[in-house]
Amino acid sequence: MLEFRNVGASIGIIPILRNLDFSVDAAETVALIGRNGAGKTTFLRSVMGFTAVSGAIRFEGEDITGLAPAKRPGLGIGYAPEDRRLFSAFTVEENILLPAQVARLDAAETKRRIERVYHILPELKEMAGRPAGNVSGGQGKMVALGRALMLGTKLVMLDEPFQGLAPALAMRYADALKALRDTDRNVTLIITESNPSLLRGFADRTLLIERGEVSESSLEHERTD
């Protein structure tokens, strides 16, 4: 479904990703584990087209390496960045609906998708009318997940979703991911984390990223500082 073929990325003269060559299957849940600065965020940003890369990135068999970032969500890719990036003056629901408006989904499809979001994250329906600037950091991560799900019908990518969450919210976030997987067994999930224990027993496969290189790993054996 998602293929990296000899992909590299640099910031200035500093290489961030090095010769990535692997695939992620449809309906697979992949944990990408690595220390801060290992290249996790750059990896996700490369899929979204926010980072210039060498090599080739293919999505469902099509080369998207040169595809404009604005066109990639329309392929069915949802992305929740680590810093949430909510519009504080908008309500929670307006933040969730924004990708659908940008993608020009019709009213029926928009309704179907937000109902999916509220099924997976019912607390967002309760918060729908609240200004996004008034939600807590943990709640904001839930909103960012809901927003990613509006376009992420095939692939959902989450950058450090558990970082900074209190234990109760971390458990709730994990429950939401399980609900997503149970609701839509065809969706592919890629989740980055620095702490492998948070995804133990959840991911189908674990990849370790270190100094911009990706290798197969195991949550039972890998530990990061």
N, C-alpha and C positions, 0 to 999 in steps of 0.2 A: 504493500500500500504506500509506504513512505520509504524511499531509497536515497541513501547518500552514496555517491560514487566519487571517491578521491576528493572529498570536499575540504577546503581549507579556508580560513578567514583570519584576517589580521587587523589590528588597530595600529595605524602607522606602520612601523617596521616590526612591531611585536606580534608574533603569531599567536592566535587564540585557539583556533581549531586546526588540527593537523591530520590531513589524509584520512578523513572519516570515510569508512567503507562498510556499510551494514544496512540492513533493512528492518522495518517494523511492519508486522503483518496486520491485516484488517482484524478488528475486534480484539486486538492484543492490548494488555495493560503493561506498560513499560515504566520502570523506575530508573531514572538517570541520577546516579549518586555521585557526589563529588564535593570536595572542599570549596569554600569561597574562593573565587578567582580561577576555578578549574576550567571554566568555559560553559557552564550549564546555561546561563542566560543567553550567551552568544549563540549557542546551539538552537534554542527556541526562536530567537530573533532571526536567525538565518532561514528557518522554515517560513517565517512570516515575511521575509524579504526586506527586513530592516537592516541587514548587514550584507555588504558585498562579499561574495564568495567566489572561489575557484572551484573547478570540478562541476558536478551536476547533482541537482536535487530533483527527484521525480516523485510525483504524487499520483497514485492510481495509474501509473504507467506513463504519465505525461511529464515532460521536462518543464519544471516551473522555475528554473534558475533565473531566467530573465523576466519572469512575470512581475508586473508592478505590485507592490505591497497591497494596494487598495483592492486588487482583484482576487487576492488569495482567500480572504474569508468567504467569498462567494463560492468557493470550491467545497465548502462544508467544514472549514477549519476555524475552531474557536481557540482563543488565547487569553489567559488570565495572567498578566504580568505580576511580578512580586510586589510592586508598589501600588497595585489596585487601579490607580489613575481614574478615580471617579470624578464626576462633575458635581461639586459640592452644592451648587445652586439648583441642581435638578433633583427631583424626587428619586427615590429608590427605583420605582417602576420606570421612570423616564430614562434612567441610566441603563436599565435592562433592555428597554425597547430601542435604544439608540442604534445598535448595530442593524436591527431589522429595518429601520428607516433609511440608514445609509445604503443598505443592500436593496432597498425598494421592494421589500416583500409586500405582497398584497395583504389586505385586512384578514382574510381567512387564514392564510399561512402564519401571519404574525400572531393571531389568536391561538392557533394550534401550538405554536412554539412556546409562547409564554405560559400556556397551560402546562406544558411539559416541564418548564422551569419551576412552576409553583408546585407541581406534583413532587418533584425531587427536593425542592427547598421550600416547604410550606411556610416557614417563618418569613420568607421574603414577601409573601402575599399580605401578611399581617403588617409588614413595614412599608408597603407599597407607596403610601402617601407621605412618608417621612422624608425630609430633605436629606440627601446623601451626606451632607456635611455634618449631620447630627448623629450618624451611626458610629459605633465603636470600631476600632481597627479590625477586630475579629469579624464583626458583622459586615464590615466593608469587604472582607475577603469573600464572604458568602455572596454579596452583591456582584463582585467581580466574576465569581464562578457562574452565577445566573446569567450575567451578560455574555460570557463566553459560550454558554449553552445555546444562546439564541441563534448563533451561526454554526456552532460546532456539532453538526449532525453526523459527520464522519470521523473527525479527529478533534480532540480537545487536549490542549497543552496547558499545563499548570506549572508556574514557576514558584518554587518554594512555598506552596500553599499553607503549610503548617507553621511557618516561621512567625514567632511572636504570638501565637495563639495560646490562650489559657487552656489547661487540660480539658475542661468541659467543652469548650468550643472546638478543640482539636478532635475530640471524639465525635462531636456533631458533624464536623466537616468530613471526617472519615465515613460516617453513616451516609452522608449525602453522596459521596463517591460510590459507595456500595449500591445505593438506590439508583444512581445513574447507570451503573453496570447492569443491574437487574432489570431496569426499565428498557434499556436499549443495548442489547447484547452485541450489536454490530458496530458500536462506536469504539474507536481506538483512543486510548488514553496514554499520554506521556506526561509523567510527573517528575519534576526535579526536586531533589532534597539533598541536604548535607548530612542528615541523620538517617541512616538506613533503617533503624529500628522502627521509625514511624510508618514505614510501608511494608513491614514484615507480614507475610501471609496475604498481602493484597495484590501485589504485582505478579503477573505471569512470568515476567523476565526482568532481570536487573542488569543494567549496564553501568559500568564504572567509568567516569570521565576524570582523567588526571593529566594535567599539562596539555590539555586540548586533544588528547587521544582517548578513544573509546574502546573499551574491552568488555567482554562478558564477565559477569560477577555473580555473587550470591549474597542475598541479604543475611543468610545464616553465618557467613564467614567474613564479610567485609565490615570494617569499622572505619569511621573517619573521625578526626579530632574536632 
